Amino acid sequence: METRRRTIRKEEEKKKILQRLARIEGQIRGITKMVNEDAYCGDLVTQLTAIEKAIHSLSGHLLEKHLRTCVVKEVEEEGSDAMEEAYELIRRWAK
């Protein structure tokens, strides 16, 4: 998914996001290994639930940053449809 808009992040913020993504990626690799080793279904569900929570937490963090920075900037500069886009993002995230 490519868009023409970009968000320039501070290196510290990028590092934190990438660390969280790497942790999630490691969890997924761990589940793949568990499946290959015929792990108990309940253990798989537990691990998948942990991944879902990690992804939801990261997306919530990114949504908050987006609202505090990008949306505010766009509304101040353009008065555009930024608020409608923000509402849609919140609706998607909350599901």
C-alpha positions as CSV (number, residue, x, y, z in Angstrom):
1,M,0.0,0.0,0.0
2,E,1.7,3.2,-1.2
3,T,0.6,6.7,-0.5
4,R,2.0,10.0,-1.5
5,R,2.0,11.3,2.0
6,R,4.8,10.6,4.4
7,T,5.4,10.9,8.1
8,I,9.0,11.9,9.1
9,R,9.7,10.3,12.4
10,K,12.6,11.0,14.8
11,E,15.2,8.2,14.9
12,E,14.3,7.3,18.4
13,E,10.7,6.8,17.5
14,K,11.6,4.7,14.5
15,K,13.8,2.6,16.6
16,K,11.0,1.9,19.2
17,I,8.6,1.0,16.4
18,L,11.1,-1.3,14.7
19,Q,11.9,-3.0,18.0
20,R,8.3,-3.7,18.6
21,L,7.8,-5.0,15.1
22,A,10.9,-7.2,15.5
23,R,9.4,-8.6,18.7
24,I,6.1,-9.4,17.0
25,E,8.0,-11.0,14.1
26,G,9.9,-13.2,16.5
27,Q,6.6,-14.2,18.2
28,I,5.2,-15.2,14.8
29,R,8.4,-17.3,14.0
30,G,7.9,-18.9,17.4
31,I,4.4,-19.9,16.6
32,T,5.5,-21.3,13.2
33,K,8.0,-23.5,15.1
34,M,5.4,-24.5,17.6
35,V,3.1,-25.7,14.8
36,N,5.9,-27.6,13.2
37,E,6.5,-29.3,16.6
38,D,2.8,-30.1,17.0
39,A,2.3,-27.8,20.0
40,Y,-0.9,-28.0,22.0
41,C,-3.7,-25.9,20.4
42,G,-4.3,-24.0,23.6
43,D,-0.7,-22.9,23.7
44,L,-1.0,-21.7,20.1
45,V,-4.1,-19.7,20.9
46,T,-2.3,-18.1,23.9
47,Q,0.6,-17.0,21.7
48,L,-1.6,-15.7,19.0
49,T,-3.6,-13.7,21.5
50,A,-0.3,-12.2,22.7
51,I,0.6,-11.2,19.2
52,E,-2.9,-9.7,18.6
53,K,-2.4,-7.6,21.8
54,A,1.0,-6.5,20.7
55,I,-0.2,-5.4,17.3
56,H,-3.2,-3.6,18.8
57,S,-0.9,-1.8,21.2
58,L,1.5,-0.7,18.5
59,S,-1.3,0.4,16.2
60,G,-2.9,2.3,19.1
61,H,0.5,4.0,19.7
62,L,0.8,5.0,16.0
63,L,-2.8,6.2,15.9
64,E,-2.2,8.4,18.9
65,K,1.0,9.8,17.3
66,H,-0.9,10.4,14.1
67,L,-3.7,12.3,15.9
68,R,-1.3,14.4,17.9
69,T,0.9,15.3,14.9
70,C,-0.3,14.7,11.4
71,V,-4.0,15.3,11.9
72,V,-3.3,18.5,13.9
73,K,-0.9,19.8,11.3
74,E,-3.3,19.0,8.4
75,V,-6.3,20.6,10.1
76,E,-4.2,23.8,10.9
77,E,-2.7,24.0,7.4
78,E,-5.5,22.9,5.2
79,G,-8.7,22.4,7.1
80,S,-8.9,19.3,4.9
81,D,-10.7,16.0,5.4
82,A,-8.1,15.1,8.0
83,M,-10.7,14.8,10.8
84,E,-12.9,12.5,8.7
85,E,-9.9,10.4,8.0
86,A,-9.0,10.4,11.7
87,Y,-12.5,9.2,12.6
88,E,-12.3,6.4,10.1
89,L,-8.9,5.3,11.5
90,I,-10.3,5.3,15.0
91,R,-13.3,3.2,13.8
92,R,-11.1,0.7,12.2
93,W,-8.7,0.5,15.1
94,A,-11.6,0.0,17.6
95,K,-13.0,-3.0,15.8
